Amino acid sequence: MLSVSLLFLGKENFLKSIGSSLFYAISFSLFYSLSFNCTINIGVDLLLACFFIAFGYYCCISTNASTVGMDIIALILHKRNNKINIAKSISAC
């Protein structure tokens, strides 16, 4: 997907996507290594997880980067046709 990003979205998106992927991997490793547990109940935990994942996607996409996942397809579709909603395209992928 990183190669597809370079081909269709350009060098700027490619470099920012590498940065966001590294930041994700480092952040995930850091939080996973911490020994705290923040479990409230399944409903609240699910809502918090959805919020943080959505916020991460927002940060990536608003800076013209990606998570080097299926959001690349949504960004390519949006680049080809501005009327295509990125969020709806991500959820469809």
C-alpha positions as CSV (number, residue, x, y, z in Angstrom):
1,M,0.0,0.0,0.0
2,L,3.0,2.3,0.6
3,S,4.0,1.9,-3.1
4,V,0.4,2.6,-4.2
5,S,0.6,5.8,-2.1
6,L,3.7,6.9,-3.8
7,L,2.3,6.1,-7.3
8,F,-1.1,7.7,-6.9
9,L,-0.8,10.3,-4.1
10,G,2.7,11.6,-4.6
11,K,5.9,12.0,-2.7
12,E,4.5,14.3,0.0
13,N,1.8,11.8,1.0
14,F,4.3,8.9,0.8
15,L,6.8,10.6,3.2
16,K,4.1,11.7,5.6
17,S,2.6,8.1,5.5
18,I,6.0,6.7,6.5
19,G,6.1,9.1,9.4
20,S,2.6,8.4,10.6
21,S,3.3,4.6,10.4
22,L,6.4,4.9,12.4
23,F,4.6,7.1,15.0
24,Y,1.8,4.5,15.2
25,A,4.2,1.7,15.7
26,I,6.2,3.5,18.4
27,S,3.1,4.7,20.2
28,F,1.5,1.3,20.1
29,S,4.7,-0.3,21.5
30,L,5.0,2.3,24.2
31,F,1.4,2.0,25.4
32,Y,1.5,-1.8,25.2
33,S,4.6,-1.9,27.4
34,L,3.0,0.2,30.1
35,S,1.6,-1.8,32.9
36,F,-1.6,0.0,33.6
37,N,-5.1,-1.3,32.9
38,C,-7.9,1.0,31.9
39,T,-11.0,-1.2,31.7
40,I,-14.3,0.4,32.6
41,N,-16.9,-1.8,31.0
42,I,-17.3,-3.2,27.5
43,G,-19.6,-0.4,26.2
44,V,-17.4,2.5,27.4
45,D,-14.3,0.7,26.3
46,L,-15.7,0.2,22.9
47,L,-16.7,3.9,22.6
48,L,-13.3,5.1,23.8
49,A,-11.5,2.8,21.3
50,C,-13.7,4.1,18.4
51,F,-13.0,7.7,19.4
52,F,-9.3,7.2,19.6
53,I,-9.1,5.3,16.3
54,A,-11.3,8.0,14.6
55,F,-9.1,10.7,16.0
56,G,-6.0,9.0,14.7
57,Y,-7.5,8.7,11.2
58,Y,-8.5,12.4,11.4
59,C,-4.9,13.4,12.3
60,C,-3.5,11.4,9.5
61,I,-5.9,12.5,6.8
62,S,-6.1,16.1,7.8
63,T,-2.3,16.4,7.3
64,N,-2.4,14.6,3.9
65,A,-1.0,11.4,5.2
66,S,-2.4,7.9,5.6
67,T,-2.1,4.9,7.9
68,V,-0.8,2.9,4.9
69,G,-3.9,0.8,5.0
70,M,-7.1,0.7,3.1
71,D,-7.5,4.5,3.6
72,I,-5.1,4.9,0.7
73,I,-7.8,3.7,-1.7
74,A,-10.3,6.2,-0.2
75,L,-7.7,9.0,-0.6
76,I,-7.1,8.0,-4.2
77,L,-10.8,8.0,-5.0
78,H,-11.2,11.4,-3.3
79,K,-8.2,12.8,-5.3
80,R,-9.8,11.6,-8.5
81,N,-13.3,13.0,-7.6
82,N,-13.6,15.6,-4.8
83,K,-17.3,14.6,-4.4
84,I,-16.3,11.2,-2.9
85,N,-16.4,11.3,0.9
86,I,-13.2,10.0,2.4
87,A,-14.9,8.7,5.6
88,K,-17.6,6.8,3.8
89,S,-15.0,5.4,1.4
90,I,-12.9,4.2,4.3
91,S,-15.8,2.5,5.9
92,A,-16.7,0.8,2.6
93,C,-13.2,-0.5,2.1
